[in-house]
């Protein structure tokens, strides 16, 4: 499978393909954030980085990029175009610009490249949005978006929409995963994430009572089943939630954030905590995408590739299991 990943982030698509046991022959990644690129290079040094999505085009079997030209076919195009202008929070605050927003209009780059390549498969992910915007994307892509909340596969409440032509996609089975079970408990480790007792953060904590009448405060998730959506900055209100700790509270730990996004344990260790929060707030929940990819296991492209594996390795029927 030759894959082009637009807005690649930290290559969650690559992890999901591995988890779904879909072999990858080549993985092209368009990404501009240095910390995300650094992490992908650390885990997947064979990734072909191609730079800015606006500089990518495909013509007559050649992928043109700011990093060079590549003569190749593409089996699948995946990506999660920037979502800020689609967000329901912006809509509630009358700030939503939909596809006309500076960031969200990058969807048109995804659409342009998709039309140029005409791959066998595609996947686009974005946030839950206004019905008008969702209908626009449905019409542009020719498929109806599938609503999947990460809470089915992790302890994070993260509603997202997935547009794909991969066949037979259903909702993942609810694994009933509780944050209360997987919460970090080592005091020394957790102390690193303790919130500084400043006036703003006192308002965020609100004595552990969640939001007040002025919509200030973050949810107390200490004993919660699910945390809120992982965001790029935990020191903003609202965020993914705060946990009671010592005489005040703490943010979610690196370990908790990785688990919430179903990333491999320690995947983000090459990054600082701030960088980790930034890229994890942008990234996919891996197990949701792996669930979508699992049906690729019966595609002839994949079957033929798997038949070439050495004896004793995975069989063509060893597709990702829930």
RAWO-V145014 format. One record per run of one state. SS is the DSSP state (alpha for helix, beta for strand, coil for the rest). FROM is the first residue (numbers start at 1). TO is the last residue. If there is no record, write none. Layout:
BEGIN
ss:from:to
SS:FROM:TO
SS:FROM:TO
END
This chain:
BEGIN
ss:from:to
coil:1:1
beta:2:6
coil:7:11
alpha:12:19
coil:20:25
beta:26:30
coil:31:33
alpha:34:43
coil:44:47
beta:48:49
coil:50:52
alpha:53:55
coil:56:56
beta:57:59
coil:60:61
beta:62:65
coil:66:67
beta:68:71
coil:72:75
beta:76:79
coil:80:83
alpha:84:86
coil:87:87
alpha:88:92
coil:93:97
alpha:98:100
coil:101:103
alpha:104:117
coil:118:120
beta:121:127
coil:128:130
alpha:131:141
coil:142:145
beta:146:149
alpha:150:152
coil:153:155
beta:156:156
coil:157:158
beta:159:164
coil:165:178
alpha:179:182
coil:183:186
alpha:187:191
coil:192:193
beta:194:194
coil:195:198
alpha:199:208
coil:209:219
beta:220:220
coil:221:226
beta:227:227
coil:228:241
beta:242:245
coil:246:247
beta:248:250
coil:251:253
alpha:254:260
coil:261:272
alpha:273:282
coil:283:285
alpha:286:298
coil:299:299
alpha:300:307
coil:308:322
END
